[in-house]
Amino acid sequence: MISSPLTLGVVAHVDAGKTSLTERLLYDAGAVVALGSVDAGTTRTDASDLERRRGITIRASVATFALDDLAVTIVDTPGHPDFIAEVERSLLILDAAVLVVSAVEGVQPQTVAIWRALRRLGVPTLLFVNKVDRRGADLDHVVSQVRRRLTADVTVLSHVRNIGHRDARVEAVESDDPRLIEAVASADDDVLACWVEGRPIMPDQLAAGLRDAVLRRAVTPLLVGSAITGAGVDALRDAITTLLRPAPAAKDPSGGTVFAIDRDVRGRRAWVRWWSGTLRVREKVTAAGLPPAPVTELAVSRPGGLQTTRSVEAGEVAVVRGLDVRIGDVLGSAPGRTSYRFPPPTMQTVVTPDDPTQRATMFAGLADLADEDPLIDLRVDEVEGEAVVRLHGEVQKEVIAAVLEERYGVRVRFAETSVVCLERVVGDGDALEEIGVAGNPYLATIGLRVEPGARGSGVAFSAGSERGNLPPAFVAATEEGARAALRQGLRGWEVTGCLVTMTTSGYWPRQSHAHQSFNKAMSSVGADFRNLAAVVVIAALERAGTQVCQPIDRYEVELPDKALARVLSLIGRLGGTVAGSAPQDGFTVLTGHLPSVAVPELSRRLSDLSGGEAVLTASLDHHAPVPQGGTPPTRRRTGADPRDRDAWFHSVRR
């Protein structure tokens, strides 16, 4: 009898061996008949041609296998830093995780980033030190790194003989090992009492205490082995079945979380983790405030692959068709884990087709990719025949190019990657457009004031005293038009941190000629306010003025003391600051801030400066004004420009 599924993530820095470990687990469980190879491009979870060619995971993939009486739905996630958003989305649906660390390369930047995300989300985690059969493997060094860079609450459950050789053998730590008992006693009062009083600790008691400590994230077990040879993987399987548990079904009404969108030969499909209750075919469900819509088809990940089914139960991962949902949407009312708002990418590039006649196809393909990864933040300029997409790194360019060519038959080229800035309002500005005055073609009167708002507040809109003077639909249309215009400020960047207030309004009521129906020519409609608001808000913005702000990352770099002076000098030359430093056993942890545009250069230089021992993590922290003396970067606008009043009135018809 198979119990409720355990949704298990396999996560790691790129090249640590997580896909090979996933393949080994599937093979040993009989879920695949032959052991696939990353190098040969034959693994089950790397499904796309690009993943097989590059030997990296780009999109999270799902497979289910039986482990004793436990059904394990395994999620193989990307390891490259460019796809950290895909990892974060996958972590939200996990019951537990295996974090893979290479015994040769040790703890790497993405290892640290993923570990912090797992801790933030409260996901119980096993550590698996892979590649003990490889030359250069050093388990003692890796364990030391884990204690220093990840967690001191780690207990080693296996050790290796003949490390660094193909015939490396892994043996389990005995239950009477003093270090194991001490680790469990530190998190379990009953075991601690027996240990202090000298009473015997039974193996079952120790195992129960360890399991409880793991589920409470008080202790992190560390196992070792080789995904390629299979050494130590049996102990990992035992740890999965004995130390981890499926999340209990929520008591809330039926619901689940959308964690991925992709496409197959039959079209668009949504991947959902179902948290509570039952979802059935043809059942109408709500998502993102939209009207209820029926589910047209369900397929559940089970041993043997995706299986079409009539219903999905709590704990299962399923493919849902028929719903217009987005990543992060909650279906029904199940809460799952609190969603993490991942910072948007700070880099962008312009994409153009090699063949200009394929512009429409390129735009459609990019729209699909933006649907599958919302952080791409697609902006299309149909007049110029190009599109702007946001990126986490250069590898994403290759992925976008490969998908467009393989899926849509479009070859594209990219402009040089540039940083994404923001514009902040620096003063107050007012503007007014009245019906029938100075060529205003819209049947609307709008007065708007733009002024600075709280830092990080985005754009706030207030109807002011006009709320009672203007129909609510026209107020909403004004807000929609103003917000749309502020996505491209005076220098082309999105405007943030401002308050827009209506100061004046006017409209023509619903009218018609005698004995005739409604006549738009003599009555105001929502489009009048939506279109005019763009001209008014940009005019007010020009009077208020804006300041271009560049993205600033908060960095943390751990490096050997011998490299400290050289790295400090480099950070200073790149325009960074140091906020703190902490010595740790021959290493120093530096924290501070650095312009996002300079982070790739720091990452590239660190390896040489530190002899490969430095670990850098960085993420967007805030935006700061471009330094005085520097030329504020601009971004070319797309679409009609509301700064040119006459051209806007001519091109944006009523």
Secondary structure, DSSP 8 states (H G I E B T S, - for coil): ---S-EEEEEEESTTSSHHHHHHHHHHHTTSSSS---TTTT--SS--SHHHHHHTS--S-EEEEEEETTEEEEEEE---SGGGHHHHHHHHTT-SEEEEEEETTTBS-HHHHHHHHHHHHHT--EEEEEE-TTSTT--HHHHHHHIIIII-S-EEE-EEEESTTSTT-EEEE--TT-HHHHHHHHTT-HHHHHHHHHT----HHHHHHHHHHHHHTTS-EEEEE--TTT-TTHHHHHHHHHHH-------SSSSEEEEEEEEEETTEEEEEEEEEESEEETT-EE-BTT---EE--EEEEEETTEEEEESEEETT-EEEEES----TT-EEET---S--------SEEEEEEESSGGGHHHHHHHHHHHHHH-GGG--EEETTTTEEEEEESSTHHHHHHHHHHHHHH---EEE---EE--EEEE-S-EEEEE-TTSTT--SSEEEEEEEEE--TT--EEEE-GGGGGTS-HHHHHHHHHHHHHHTTS-TTSSEEESEEEEEEEEEE--S---TT----GGGS--HHHHHHHHHHHHHHHHHHH-EEEEEEEEEEEEEEEGGGHHHHHHHHHHTT-EEEEEEEETTEEEEEEEEEGGGHHHHHHHHHHHHTT--EEEEEEEEEEE--TTS--------S--TTSHHHHHHHS--
